[in-house]
Amino acid sequence: MGEDTLFRTLDLIEPGDLVRYHGSLTNAHGLYLAQPCPCEVCSLRLRITATDARYVLLDPWGEVASQQCVRRQSITHSTTCN
Ligand SMILES: [Zn+2]
């Protein structure tokens, strides 16, 4: 599935998308709902560098604390079927 891999490196995370976190916090790896990070730091950063979007990750089951300011590189779409 080379095409799928290429697509995933280019695609955007839309608000509410299910994503898999695989960043530096290994004990937080798993599935989350992604939303654009609303904090001031990220809003300012995005205004300066439009490609550097950060995300808030929400646990869809409410069992894990949400994470803020997560880099785009730390998450990928968890679904390949839509
Ligand atoms: Zn932030």
PDB file of the backbone (N, CA, C, O) and the ligand in Angstrom, with CONECT records:
HET     ZN  A 101       1
ATOM      1  N   MET A   1       0.825  -1.200   0.000  1.00  0.00           N
ATOM      2  CA  MET A   1       0.000   0.000   0.000  1.00  0.00           C
ATOM      3  C   MET A   1       0.866   1.259   0.000  1.00  0.00           C
ATOM      4  O   MET A   1       0.738   2.088   0.901  1.00  0.00           O
ATOM      5  N   GLY A   2       1.751   1.420  -1.000  1.00  0.00           N
ATOM      6  CA  GLY A   2       2.601   2.589  -1.061  1.00  0.00           C
ATOM      7  C   GLY A   2       1.818   3.873  -1.220  1.00  0.00           C
ATOM      8  O   GLY A   2       2.168   4.904  -0.645  1.00  0.00           O
ATOM      9  N   GLU A   3       0.753   3.806  -2.005  1.00  0.00           N
ATOM     10  CA  GLU A   3      -0.080   4.983  -2.221  1.00  0.00           C
ATOM     11  C   GLU A   3      -0.681   5.487  -0.918  1.00  0.00           C
ATOM     12  O   GLU A   3      -0.743   6.691  -0.667  1.00  0.00           O
ATOM     13  N   ASP A   4      -1.120   4.546  -0.099  1.00  0.00           N
ATOM     14  CA  ASP A   4      -1.728   4.893   1.179  1.00  0.00           C
ATOM     15  C   ASP A   4      -0.720   5.583   2.086  1.00  0.00           C
ATOM     16  O   ASP A   4      -1.057   6.548   2.772  1.00  0.00           O
ATOM     17  N   THR A   5       0.510   5.094   2.093  1.00  0.00           N
ATOM     18  CA  THR A   5       1.558   5.701   2.905  1.00  0.00           C
ATOM     19  C   THR A   5       1.816   7.130   2.457  1.00  0.00           C
ATOM     20  O   THR A   5       1.961   8.030   3.284  1.00  0.00           O
ATOM     21  N   LEU A   6       1.871   7.335   1.160  1.00  0.00           N
ATOM     22  CA  LEU A   6       2.099   8.674   0.622  1.00  0.00           C
ATOM     23  C   LEU A   6       0.969   9.610   1.019  1.00  0.00           C
ATOM     24  O   LEU A   6       1.200  10.749   1.424  1.00  0.00           O
ATOM     25  N   PHE A   7      -0.249   9.117   0.897  1.00  0.00           N
ATOM     26  CA  PHE A   7      -1.409   9.927   1.253  1.00  0.00           C
ATOM     27  C   PHE A   7      -1.355  10.344   2.712  1.00  0.00           C
ATOM     28  O   PHE A   7      -1.661  11.487   3.052  1.00  0.00           O
ATOM     29  N   ARG A   8      -0.969   9.424   3.563  1.00  0.00           N
ATOM     30  CA  ARG A   8      -0.982   9.722   4.985  1.00  0.00           C
ATOM     31  C   ARG A   8       0.084  10.746   5.376  1.00  0.00           C
ATOM     32  O   ARG A   8      -0.083  11.463   6.363  1.00  0.00           O
ATOM     33  N   THR A   9       1.172  10.821   4.616  1.00  0.00           N
ATOM     34  CA  THR A   9       2.187  11.806   4.956  1.00  0.00           C
ATOM     35  C   THR A   9       1.747  13.204   4.545  1.00  0.00           C
ATOM     36  O   THR A   9       2.268  14.194   5.058  1.00  0.00           O
ATOM     37  N   LEU A  10       0.797  13.294   3.629  1.00  0.00           N
ATOM     38  CA  LEU A  10       0.367  14.592   3.117  1.00  0.00           C
ATOM     39  C   LEU A  10      -0.943  15.067   3.715  1.00  0.00           C
ATOM     40  O   LEU A  10      -1.260  16.255   3.645  1.00  0.00           O
ATOM     41  N   ASP A  11      -1.703  14.166   4.296  1.00  0.00           N
ATOM     42  CA  ASP A  11      -3.069  14.545   4.642  1.00  0.00           C
ATOM     43  C   ASP A  11      -3.116  15.437   5.869  1.00  0.00           C
ATOM     44  O   ASP A  11      -2.160  15.522   6.640  1.00  0.00           O
ATOM     45  N   LEU A  12      -4.231  16.088   6.025  1.00  0.00           N
ATOM     46  CA  LEU A  12      -4.461  16.983   7.136  1.00  0.00           C
ATOM     47  C   LEU A  12      -5.321  16.286   8.179  1.00  0.00           C
ATOM     48  O   LEU A  12      -6.150  15.432   7.865  1.00  0.00           O
ATOM     49  N   ILE A  13      -5.100  16.673   9.414  1.00  0.00           N
ATOM     50  CA  ILE A  13      -5.952  16.189  10.487  1.00  0.00           C
ATOM     51  C   ILE A  13      -7.109  17.166  10.632  1.00  0.00           C
ATOM     52  O   ILE A  13      -6.904  18.349  10.906  1.00  0.00           O
ATOM     53  N   GLU A  14      -8.314  16.668  10.446  1.00  0.00           N
ATOM     54  CA  GLU A  14      -9.495  17.504  10.608  1.00  0.00           C
ATOM     55  C   GLU A  14      -9.985  17.413  12.053  1.00  0.00           C
ATOM     56  O   GLU A  14      -9.793  16.392  12.714  1.00  0.00           O
ATOM     57  N   PRO A  15     -10.621  18.489  12.546  1.00  0.00           N
ATOM     58  CA  PRO A  15     -11.153  18.433  13.913  1.00  0.00           C
ATOM     59  C   PRO A  15     -12.079  17.242  14.106  1.00  0.00           C
ATOM     60  O   PRO A  15     -12.987  17.013  13.307  1.00  0.00           O
ATOM     61  N   GLY A  16     -11.846  16.497  15.160  1.00  0.00           N
ATOM     62  CA  GLY A  16     -12.669  15.336  15.451  1.00  0.00           C
ATOM     63  C   GLY A  16     -12.169  14.047  14.832  1.00  0.00           C
ATOM     64  O   GLY A  16     -12.776  12.993  15.024  1.00  0.00           O
ATOM     65  N   ASP A  17     -11.080  14.112  14.098  1.00  0.00           N
ATOM     66  CA  ASP A  17     -10.538  12.900  13.491  1.00  0.00           C
ATOM     67  C   ASP A  17      -9.960  11.968  14.550  1.00  0.00           C
ATOM     68  O   ASP A  17      -9.396  12.408  15.551  1.00  0.00           O
ATOM     69  N   LEU A  18     -10.115  10.680  14.304  1.00  0.00           N
ATOM     70  CA  LEU A  18      -9.502   9.680  15.169  1.00  0.00           C
ATOM     71  C   LEU A  18      -8.057   9.498  14.740  1.00  0.00           C
ATOM     72  O   LEU A  18      -7.774   9.210  13.578  1.00  0.00           O
ATOM     73  N   VAL A  19      -7.153   9.668  15.683  1.00  0.00           N
ATOM     74  CA  VAL A  19      -5.733   9.588  15.366  1.00  0.00           C
ATOM     75  C   VAL A  19      -5.023   8.656  16.345  1.00  0.00           C
ATOM     76  O   VAL A  19      -5.525   8.358  17.429  1.00  0.00           O
ATOM     77  N   ARG A  20      -3.858   8.215  15.934  1.00  0.00           N
ATOM     78  CA  ARG A  20      -3.018   7.409  16.809  1.00  0.00           C
ATOM     79  C   ARG A  20      -1.818   8.254  17.209  1.00  0.00           C
ATOM     80  O   ARG A  20      -1.096   8.774  16.358  1.00  0.00           O
ATOM     81  N   TYR A  21      -1.617   8.383  18.505  1.00  0.00           N
ATOM     82  CA  TYR A  21      -0.474   9.144  19.004  1.00  0.00           C
ATOM     83  C   TYR A  21       0.728   8.222  19.154  1.00  0.00           C
ATOM     84  O   TYR A  21       0.636   7.157  19.765  1.00  0.00           O
ATOM     85  N   HIS A  22       1.864   8.644  18.587  1.00  0.00           N
ATOM     86  CA  HIS A  22       3.078   7.825  18.686  1.00  0.00           C
ATOM     87  C   HIS A  22       4.279   8.715  18.973  1.00  0.00           C
ATOM     88  O   HIS A  22       5.384   8.465  18.492  1.00  0.00           O
ATOM     89  N   GLY A  23       4.044   9.756  19.763  1.00  0.00           N
ATOM     90  CA  GLY A  23       5.106  10.715  20.055  1.00  0.00           C
ATOM     91  C   GLY A  23       5.993  10.292  21.204  1.00  0.00           C
ATOM     92  O   GLY A  23       6.105   9.106  21.517  1.00  0.00           O
ATOM     93  N   SER A  24       6.627  11.278  21.836  1.00  0.00           N
ATOM     94  CA  SER A  24       7.662  10.985  22.825  1.00  0.00           C
ATOM     95  C   SER A  24       7.120  10.418  24.136  1.00  0.00           C
ATOM     96  O   SER A  24       7.847   9.743  24.865  1.00  0.00           O
ATOM     97  N   LEU A  25       5.852  10.685  24.440  1.00  0.00           N
ATOM     98  CA  LEU A  25       5.279  10.141  25.671  1.00  0.00           C
ATOM     99  C   LEU A  25       4.754   8.734  25.398  1.00  0.00           C
ATOM    100  O   LEU A  25       3.590   8.539  25.050  1.00  0.00           O
ATOM    101  N   THR A  26       5.644   7.765  25.566  1.00  0.00           N
ATOM    102  CA  THR A  26       5.296   6.413  25.140  1.00  0.00           C
ATOM    103  C   THR A  26       4.152   5.818  25.944  1.00  0.00           C
ATOM    104  O   THR A  26       3.396   4.994  25.431  1.00  0.00           O
ATOM    105  N   ASN A  27       4.018   6.230  27.209  1.00  0.00           N
ATOM    106  CA  ASN A  27       2.914   5.666  28.003  1.00  0.00           C
ATOM    107  C   ASN A  27       1.576   6.276  27.648  1.00  0.00           C
ATOM    108  O   ASN A  27       0.545   5.857  28.173  1.00  0.00           O
ATOM    109  N   ALA A  28       1.577   7.272  26.752  1.00  0.00           N
ATOM    110  CA  ALA A  28       0.334   7.894  26.295  1.00  0.00           C
ATOM    111  C   ALA A  28      -0.035   7.446  24.886  1.00  0.00           C
ATOM    112  O   ALA A  28      -1.017   7.929  24.321  1.00  0.00           O
ATOM    113  N   HIS A  29       0.742   6.527  24.312  1.00  0.00           N
ATOM    114  CA  HIS A  29       0.426   6.048  22.967  1.00  0.00           C
ATOM    115  C   HIS A  29      -0.964   5.441  22.920  1.00  0.00           C
ATOM    116  O   HIS A  29      -1.374   4.731  23.839  1.00  0.00           O
ATOM    117  N   GLY A  30      -1.684   5.723  21.846  1.00  0.00           N
ATOM    118  CA  GLY A  30      -3.018   5.162  21.710  1.00  0.00           C
ATOM    119  C   GLY A  30      -3.873   5.994  20.781  1.00  0.00           C
ATOM    120  O   GLY A  30      -3.377   6.831  20.026  1.00  0.00           O
ATOM    121  N   LEU A  31      -5.173   5.743  20.854  1.00  0.00           N
ATOM    122  CA  LEU A  31      -6.122   6.419  19.978  1.00  0.00           C
ATOM    123  C   LEU A  31      -6.741   7.618  20.667  1.00  0.00           C
ATOM    124  O   LEU A  31      -7.088   7.565  21.847  1.00  0.00           O
ATOM    125  N   TYR A  32      -6.874   8.694  19.920  1.00  0.00           N
ATOM    126  CA  TYR A  32      -7.463   9.922  20.454  1.00  0.00           C
ATOM    127  C   TYR A  32      -8.286  10.598  19.370  1.00  0.00           C
ATOM    128  O   TYR A  32      -8.152  10.313  18.180  1.00  0.00           O
ATOM    129  N   LEU A  33      -9.147  11.511  19.831  1.00  0.00           N
ATOM    130  CA  LEU A  33      -9.810  12.437  18.912  1.00  0.00           C
ATOM    131  C   LEU A  33      -8.987  13.716  18.894  1.00  0.00           C
ATOM    132  O   LEU A  33      -8.686  14.281  19.945  1.00  0.00           O
ATOM    133  N   ALA A  34      -8.628  14.167  17.711  1.00  0.00           N
ATOM    134  CA  ALA A  34      -7.777  15.349  17.573  1.00  0.00           C
ATOM    135  C   ALA A  34      -8.608  16.604  17.337  1.00  0.00           C
ATOM    136  O   ALA A  34      -9.577  16.595  16.578  1.00  0.00           O
ATOM    137  N   GLN A  35      -8.209  17.674  17.999  1.00  0.00           N
ATOM    138  CA  GLN A  35      -8.782  19.003  17.768  1.00  0.00           C
ATOM    139  C   GLN A  35      -7.616  19.976  17.665  1.00  0.00           C
ATOM    140  O   GLN A  35      -6.572  19.750  18.277  1.00  0.00           O
ATOM    141  N   PRO A  36      -7.772  21.051  16.906  1.00  0.00           N
ATOM    142  CA  PRO A  36      -6.698  22.054  16.876  1.00  0.00           C
ATOM    143  C   PRO A  36      -6.451  22.592  18.281  1.00  0.00           C
ATOM    144  O   PRO A  36      -7.398  22.886  19.010  1.00  0.00           O
ATOM    145  N   CYS A  37      -5.186  22.722  18.662  1.00  0.00           N
ATOM    146  CA  CYS A  37      -4.880  23.233  20.001  1.00  0.00           C
ATOM    147  C   CYS A  37      -5.296  24.688  20.099  1.00  0.00           C
ATOM    148  O   CYS A  37      -4.861  25.510  19.292  1.00  0.00           O
ATOM    149  N   PRO A  38      -6.140  25.023  21.086  1.00  0.00           N
ATOM    150  CA  PRO A  38      -6.663  26.389  21.193  1.00  0.00           C
ATOM    151  C   PRO A  38      -5.806  27.325  22.037  1.00  0.00           C
ATOM    152  O   PRO A  38      -6.174  28.485  22.225  1.00  0.00           O
ATOM    153  N   CYS A  39      -4.673  26.852  22.551  1.00  0.00           N
ATOM    154  CA  CYS A  39      -3.929  27.707  23.480  1.00  0.00           C
ATOM    155  C   CYS A  39      -3.247  28.864  22.748  1.00  0.00           C
ATOM    156  O   CYS A  39      -3.071  28.821  21.531  1.00  0.00           O
ATOM    157  N   GLU A  40      -2.872  29.879  23.489  1.00  0.00           N
ATOM    158  CA  GLU A  40      -2.316  31.092  22.891  1.00  0.00           C
ATOM    159  C   GLU A  40      -0.997  30.834  22.184  1.00  0.00           C
ATOM    160  O   GLU A  40      -0.727  31.389  21.119  1.00  0.00           O
ATOM    161  N   VAL A  41      -0.184  29.987  22.790  1.00  0.00           N
ATOM    162  CA  VAL A  41       1.130  29.704  22.212  1.00  0.00           C
ATOM    163  C   VAL A  41       0.976  29.087  20.825  1.00  0.00           C
ATOM    164  O   VAL A  41       1.661  29.483  19.882  1.00  0.00           O
ATOM    165  N   CYS A  42       0.073  28.116  20.706  1.00  0.00           N
ATOM    166  CA  CYS A  42      -0.104  27.445  19.422  1.00  0.00           C
ATOM    167  C   CYS A  42      -0.759  28.369  18.394  1.00  0.00           C
ATOM    168  O   CYS A  42      -0.414  28.334  17.213  1.00  0.00           O
ATOM    169  N   SER A  43      -1.702  29.192  18.846  1.00  0.00           N
ATOM    170  CA  SER A  43      -2.338  30.137  17.924  1.00  0.00           C
ATOM    171  C   SER A  43      -1.311  31.095  17.353  1.00  0.00           C
ATOM    172  O   SER A  43      -1.319  31.398  16.160  1.00  0.00           O
ATOM    173  N   LEU A  44      -0.425  31.569  18.221  1.00  0.00           N
ATOM    174  CA  LEU A  44       0.614  32.499  17.787  1.00  0.00           C
ATOM    175  C   LEU A  44       1.593  31.809  16.851  1.00  0.00           C
ATOM    176  O   LEU A  44       1.983  32.363  15.823  1.00  0.00           O
ATOM    177  N   ARG A  45       1.987  30.584  17.220  1.00  0.00           N
ATOM    178  CA  ARG A  45       2.950  29.841  16.403  1.00  0.00           C
ATOM    179  C   ARG A  45       2.384  29.582  15.010  1.00  0.00           C
ATOM    180  O   ARG A  45       3.089  29.679  14.005  1.00  0.00           O
ATOM    181  N   LEU A  46       1.094  29.250  14.976  1.00  0.00           N
ATOM    182  CA  LEU A  46       0.461  28.952  13.696  1.00  0.00           C
ATOM    183  C   LEU A  46       0.378  30.195  12.820  1.00  0.00           C
ATOM    184  O   LEU A  46       0.421  30.101  11.594  1.00  0.00           O
ATOM    185  N   ARG A  47       0.257  31.362  13.452  1.00  0.00           N
ATOM    186  CA  ARG A  47       0.209  32.603  12.692  1.00  0.00           C
ATOM    187  C   ARG A  47       1.581  32.902  12.062  1.00  0.00           C
ATOM    188  O   ARG A  47       1.665  33.483  10.980  1.00  0.00           O
ATOM    189  N   ILE A  48       2.636  32.501  12.750  1.00  0.00           N
ATOM    190  CA  ILE A  48       3.989  32.737  12.252  1.00  0.00           C
ATOM    191  C   ILE A  48       4.382  31.665  11.243  1.00  0.00           C
ATOM    192  O   ILE A  48       4.922  31.961  10.177  1.00  0.00           O
ATOM    193  N   THR A  49       4.102  30.415  11.598  1.00  0.00           N
ATOM    194  CA  THR A  49       4.457  29.284  10.746  1.00  0.00           C
ATOM    195  C   THR A  49       3.192  28.485  10.468  1.00  0.00           C
ATOM    196  O   THR A  49       2.778  27.651  11.273  1.00  0.00           O
ATOM    197  N   ALA A  50       2.586  28.753   9.314  1.00  0.00           N
ATOM    198  CA  ALA A  50       1.269  28.198   9.014  1.00  0.00           C
ATOM    199  C   ALA A  50       1.253  26.676   8.955  1.00  0.00           C
ATOM    200  O   ALA A  50       0.200  26.057   9.111  1.00  0.00           O
ATOM    201  N   THR A  51       2.410  26.075   8.733  1.00  0.00           N
ATOM    202  CA  THR A  51       2.460  24.618   8.621  1.00  0.00           C
ATOM    203  C   THR A  51       2.643  23.933   9.968  1.00  0.00           C
ATOM    204  O   THR A  51       2.527  22.711  10.056  1.00  0.00           O
ATOM    205  N   ASP A  52       2.928  24.704  11.025  1.00  0.00           N
ATOM    206  CA  ASP A  52       3.223  24.098  12.319  1.00  0.00           C
ATOM    207  C   ASP A  52       1.980  24.051  13.203  1.00  0.00           C
ATOM    208  O   ASP A  52       1.924  24.700  14.247  1.00  0.00           O
ATOM    209  N   ALA A  53       0.992  23.282  12.774  1.00  0.00           N
ATOM    210  CA  ALA A  53      -0.233  23.146  13.542  1.00  0.00           C
ATOM    211  C   ALA A  53      -0.024  22.169  14.698  1.00  0.00           C
ATOM    212  O   ALA A  53       0.650  21.150  14.550  1.00  0.00           O
ATOM    213  N   ARG A  54      -0.605  22.492  15.838  1.00  0.00           N
ATOM    214  CA  ARG A  54      -0.561  21.602  16.995  1.00  0.00           C
ATOM    215  C   ARG A  54      -1.979  21.199  17.359  1.00  0.00           C
ATOM    216  O   ARG A  54      -2.947  21.866  16.991  1.00  0.00           O
ATOM    217  N   TYR A  55      -2.083  20.103  18.082  1.00  0.00           N
ATOM    218  CA  TYR A  55      -3.390  19.524  18.347  1.00  0.00           C
ATOM    219  C   TYR A  55      -3.592  19.210  19.817  1.00  0.00           C
ATOM    220  O   TYR A  55      -2.643  18.972  20.564  1.00  0.00           O
ATOM    221  N   VAL A  56      -4.852  19.217  20.207  1.00  0.00           N
ATOM    222  CA  VAL A  56      -5.264  18.672  21.495  1.00  0.00           C
ATOM    223  C   VAL A  56      -5.773  17.265  21.231  1.00  0.00           C
ATOM    224  O   VAL A  56      -6.565  17.044  20.314  1.00  0.00           O
ATOM    225  N   LEU A  57      -5.321  16.322  22.031  1.00  0.00           N
ATOM    226  CA  LEU A  57      -5.779  14.944  21.873  1.00  0.00           C
ATOM    227  C   LEU A  57      -6.719  14.594  23.012  1.00  0.00           C
ATOM    228  O   LEU A  57      -6.362  14.696  24.185  1.00  0.00           O
ATOM    229  N   LEU A  58      -7.919  14.184  22.652  1.00  0.00           N
ATOM    230  CA  LEU A  58      -8.933  13.825  23.638  1.00  0.00           C
ATOM    231  C   LEU A  58      -9.162  12.330  23.611  1.00  0.00           C
ATOM    232  O   LEU A  58      -9.336  11.733  22.548  1.00  0.00           O
ATOM    233  N   ASP A  59      -9.161  11.730  24.789  1.00  0.00           N
ATOM    234  CA  ASP A  59      -9.436  10.299  24.877  1.00  0.00           C
ATOM    235  C   ASP A  59     -10.920  10.062  24.630  1.00  0.00           C
ATOM    236  O   ASP A  59     -11.752  10.547  25.397  1.00  0.00           O
ATOM    237  N   PRO A  60     -11.272   9.323  23.569  1.00  0.00           N
ATOM    238  CA  PRO A  60     -12.693   9.123  23.261  1.00  0.00           C
ATOM    239  C   PRO A  60     -13.441   8.395  24.363  1.00  0.00           C
ATOM    240  O   PRO A  60     -14.669   8.471  24.424  1.00  0.00           O
ATOM    241  N   TRP A  61     -12.730   7.687  25.240  1.00  0.00           N
ATOM    242  CA  TRP A  61     -13.381   6.953  26.335  1.00  0.00           C
ATOM    243  C   TRP A  61     -13.271   7.697  27.662  1.00  0.00           C
ATOM    244  O   TRP A  61     -13.775   7.224  28.680  1.00  0.00           O
ATOM    245  N   GLY A  62     -12.617   8.858  27.658  1.00  0.00           N
ATOM    246  CA  GLY A  62     -12.514   9.665  28.863  1.00  0.00           C
ATOM    247  C   GLY A  62     -11.676   9.051  29.963  1.00  0.00           C
ATOM    248  O   GLY A  62     -11.819   9.424  31.127  1.00  0.00           O
ATOM    249  N   GLU A  63     -10.806   8.117  29.620  1.00  0.00           N
ATOM    250  CA  GLU A  63     -10.036   7.406  30.641  1.00  0.00           C
ATOM    251  C   GLU A  63      -8.641   7.985  30.837  1.00  0.00           C
ATOM    252  O   GLU A  63      -8.023   7.787  31.884  1.00  0.00           O
ATOM    253  N   VAL A  64      -8.147   8.699  29.833  1.00  0.00           N
ATOM    254  CA  VAL A  64      -6.797   9.239  29.889  1.00  0.00           C
ATOM    255  C   VAL A  64      -6.888  10.762  29.768  1.00  0.00           C
ATOM    256  O   VAL A  64      -7.701  11.289  29.009  1.00  0.00           O
ATOM    257  N   ALA A  65      -6.054  11.445  30.519  1.00  0.00           N
ATOM    258  CA  ALA A  65      -6.041  12.910  30.432  1.00  0.00           C
ATOM    259  C   ALA A  65      -5.682  13.334  29.021  1.00  0.00           C
ATOM    260  O   ALA A  65      -4.848  12.712  28.363  1.00  0.00           O
ATOM    261  N   SER A  66      -6.327  14.410  28.562  1.00  0.00           N
ATOM    262  CA  SER A  66      -6.039  14.891  27.220  1.00  0.00           C
ATOM    263  C   SER A  66      -4.648  15.509  27.173  1.00  0.00           C
ATOM    264  O   SER A  66      -4.113  15.947  28.191  1.00  0.00           O
ATOM    265  N   GLN A  67      -4.080  15.538  25.993  1.00  0.00           N
ATOM    266  CA  GLN A  67      -2.773  16.133  25.796  1.00  0.00           C
ATOM    267  C   GLN A  67      -2.919  17.367  24.925  1.00  0.00           C
ATOM    268  O   GLN A  67      -3.714  17.398  23.985  1.00  0.00           O
ATOM    269  N   GLN A  68      -2.139  18.377  25.257  1.00  0.00           N
ATOM    270  CA  GLN A  68      -2.188  19.618  24.486  1.00  0.00           C
ATOM    271  C   GLN A  68      -0.914  19.818  23.699  1.00  0.00           C
ATOM    272  O   GLN A  68       0.126  19.235  24.005  1.00  0.00           O
ATOM    273  N   CYS A  69      -1.013  20.661  22.673  1.00  0.00           N
ATOM    274  CA  CYS A  69       0.168  21.126  21.942  1.00  0.00           C
ATOM    275  C   CYS A  69       0.948  19.974  21.330  1.00  0.00           C
ATOM    276  O   CYS A  69       2.179  19.980  21.342  1.00  0.00           O
ATOM    277  N   VAL A  70       0.243  18.987  20.797  1.00  0.00           N
ATOM    278  CA  VAL A  70       0.892  17.824  20.204  1.00  0.00           C
ATOM    279  C   VAL A  70       1.266  18.118  18.761  1.00  0.00           C
ATOM    280  O   VAL A  70       0.454  18.625  17.988  1.00  0.00           O
ATOM    281  N   ARG A  71       2.487  17.799  18.412  1.00  0.00           N
ATOM    282  CA  ARG A  71       2.958  18.037  17.044  1.00  0.00           C
ATOM    283  C   ARG A  71       2.230  17.142  16.048  1.00  0.00           C
ATOM    284  O   ARG A  71       1.825  16.021  16.354  1.00  0.00           O
ATOM    285  N   ARG A  72       2.080  17.693  14.829  1.00  0.00           N
ATOM    286  CA  ARG A  72       1.474  16.932  13.742  1.00  0.00           C
ATOM    287  C   ARG A  72       2.247  15.642  13.482  1.00  0.00           C
ATOM    288  O   ARG A  72       1.657  14.613  13.150  1.00  0.00           O
ATOM    289  N   GLN A  73       3.573  15.702  13.635  1.00  0.00           N
ATOM    290  CA  GLN A  73       4.413  14.537  13.358  1.00  0.00           C
ATOM    291  C   GLN A  73       4.209  13.419  14.386  1.00  0.00           C
ATOM    292  O   GLN A  73       4.615  12.280  14.156  1.00  0.00           O
ATOM    293  N   SER A  74       3.591  13.742  15.501  1.00  0.00           N
ATOM    294  CA  SER A  74       3.408  12.749  16.564  1.00  0.00           C
ATOM    295  C   SER A  74       2.119  11.963  16.419  1.00  0.00           C
ATOM    296  O   SER A  74       1.867  11.036  17.189  1.00  0.00           O
ATOM    297  N   ILE A  75       1.296  12.325  15.438  1.00  0.00           N
ATOM    298  CA  ILE A  75       0.027  11.624  15.269  1.00  0.00           C
ATOM    299  C   ILE A  75      -0.187  11.246  13.800  1.00  0.00           C
ATOM    300  O   ILE A  75       0.288  11.923  12.888  1.00  0.00           O
ATOM    301  N   THR A  76      -0.914  10.151  13.602  1.00  0.00           N
ATOM    302  CA  THR A  76      -1.347   9.775  12.250  1.00  0.00           C
ATOM    303  C   THR A  76      -2.809   9.348  12.334  1.00  0.00           C
ATOM    304  O   THR A  76      -3.292   8.940  13.390  1.00  0.00           O
ATOM    305  N   HIS A  77      -3.492   9.448  11.220  1.00  0.00           N
ATOM    306  CA  HIS A  77      -4.834   8.929  11.149  1.00  0.00           C
ATOM    307  C   HIS A  77      -4.825   7.460  11.510  1.00  0.00           C
ATOM    308  O   HIS A  77      -3.993   6.698  11.019  1.00  0.00           O
ATOM    309  N   SER A  78      -5.746   7.062  12.366  1.00  0.00           N
ATOM    310  CA  SER A  78      -5.763   5.670  12.786  1.00  0.00           C
ATOM    311  C   SER A  78      -6.523   4.806  11.791  1.00  0.00           C
ATOM    312  O   SER A  78      -6.327   3.591  11.752  1.00  0.00           O
ATOM    313  N   THR A  79      -7.382   5.412  10.990  1.00  0.00           N
ATOM    314  CA  THR A  79      -8.197   4.626  10.063  1.00  0.00           C
ATOM    315  C   THR A  79      -7.605   4.713   8.663  1.00  0.00           C
ATOM    316  O   THR A  79      -7.092   5.754   8.251  1.00  0.00           O
ATOM    317  N   THR A  80      -7.684   3.619   7.953  1.00  0.00           N
ATOM    318  CA  THR A  80      -7.225   3.599   6.569  1.00  0.00           C
ATOM    319  C   THR A  80      -8.387   3.278   5.644  1.00  0.00           C
ATOM    320  O   THR A  80      -8.204   3.089   4.441  1.00  0.00           O
ATOM    321  N   CYS A  81      -9.594   3.218   6.219  1.00  0.00           N
ATOM    322  CA  CYS A  81     -10.737   2.748   5.432  1.00  0.00           C
ATOM    323  C   CYS A  81     -11.692   3.875   5.073  1.00  0.00           C
ATOM    324  O   CYS A  81     -12.780   3.597   4.568  1.00  0.00           O
ATOM    325  N   ASN A  82     -11.341   5.125   5.309  1.00  0.00           N
ATOM    326  CA  ASN A  82     -12.269   6.189   4.922  1.00  0.00           C
ATOM    327  C   ASN A  82     -11.584   7.287   4.119  1.00  0.00           C
ATOM    328  O   ASN A  82     -12.231   8.254   3.718  1.00  0.00           O
TER     329      ASN A  82
HETATM  330 ZN    ZN A 101      -1.114  24.503  22.441  1.00  0.00          ZN2+
END
